[in-house]
Each structure stands twice: as structure tokens, then as C-alpha cells.
Amino acid sequence: MRSEIPPGRLFIIAFVLLVLGWIFPFLMMIRLIESTFWLNFLSFGAQVAGIFLGFIATTMYIRMNRRQDH
């Protein structure tokens, strides 16, 4: 099954998710926003999803370039 989203766009989405997963805990730490269970769960989920999307985008990029070289 082929993905319709190019690896470059997946990299951008992964980066945004990782940054959001970092900013939310930072804002909770300096007490600009209240720390709730759902916000903690959301920021953890954003980090995990960003890592997985980044890994998937990396493998897609490598596979696409490997096919073009050979």
C-alpha cells in the first residue's frame, strides 16, 4: 500500500508534533497553562506520534532514493 503523503510533508508534520510535545510540558512547568491529565496525555501522544512519523518518513525517503539510484 502506497502513501499519498510525500516524505517531506511527513517530516514537517513530525517536527510540528515533536515541538508541540515539547512546548506543552514547558508551558506547564512555568505555569502558563494548567497541568491536566488530558494535556499531559496529549503532549505525550504528540511526542510519540512525531517520533513514529519521523521514522516512517525517513524510511520512505531512503526507499524512494534507493530505487532512483539503481
C-alpha positions in Angstrom: 0.0 0.0 0.0 1.4 3.3 -1.1 1.1 6.5 0.9 -0.2 9.6 -0.8 1.7 11.9 1.6 5.3 12.6 0.5 8.1 12.1 3.0 8.9 15.8 3.1 5.4 16.6 4.3 5.6 13.8 6.9 8.9 15.3 8.2 7.1 18.6 8.7 4.2 17.0 10.5 6.5 15.0 12.7 8.6 18.1 13.5 5.4 20.1 14.5 4.2 17.2 16.7 7.6 17.0 18.4 7.7 20.7 19.0 4.2 20.7 20.4 5.1 17.8 22.6 8.0 19.8 24.0 6.2 23.2 24.3 3.2 22.0 26.2 5.2 20.5 29.1 7.4 23.6 29.1 4.4 25.9 29.4 3.0 23.7 32.2 6.4 23.8 34.0 6.5 27.6 34.0 2.8 27.6 35.0 1.4 29.5 32.0 -1.1 26.7 31.4 -2.6 24.3 34.0 -1.3 20.8 34.1 -4.1 18.4 33.5 -4.2 14.7 32.7 -5.6 15.2 29.2 -3.0 17.9 28.3 -0.2 15.6 29.6 -1.6 12.7 27.7 -1.9 14.9 24.6 1.7 16.1 24.8 3.0 12.6 25.3 0.9 11.3 22.4 2.2 14.2 20.2 5.8 13.2 21.0 5.3 9.5 20.3 3.4 10.2 17.1 6.1 12.7 16.0 8.8 10.1 16.6 7.0 7.4 14.7 6.1 9.7 11.8 9.7 10.9 11.6 10.9 7.3 11.5 8.3 6.4 8.8 9.2 9.4 6.7 12.9 8.6 7.0 12.4 5.0 5.7 10.1 6.2 2.9 12.7 8.8 1.9 15.5 6.2 1.9 13.5 3.7 -0.1 12.5 6.3 -2.7 16.1 7.4 -3.2 17.5 3.9 -3.2 15.1 3.0 -6.1 16.2 6.0 -8.1 19.9 5.3 -7.7 19.7 1.8 -9.1 
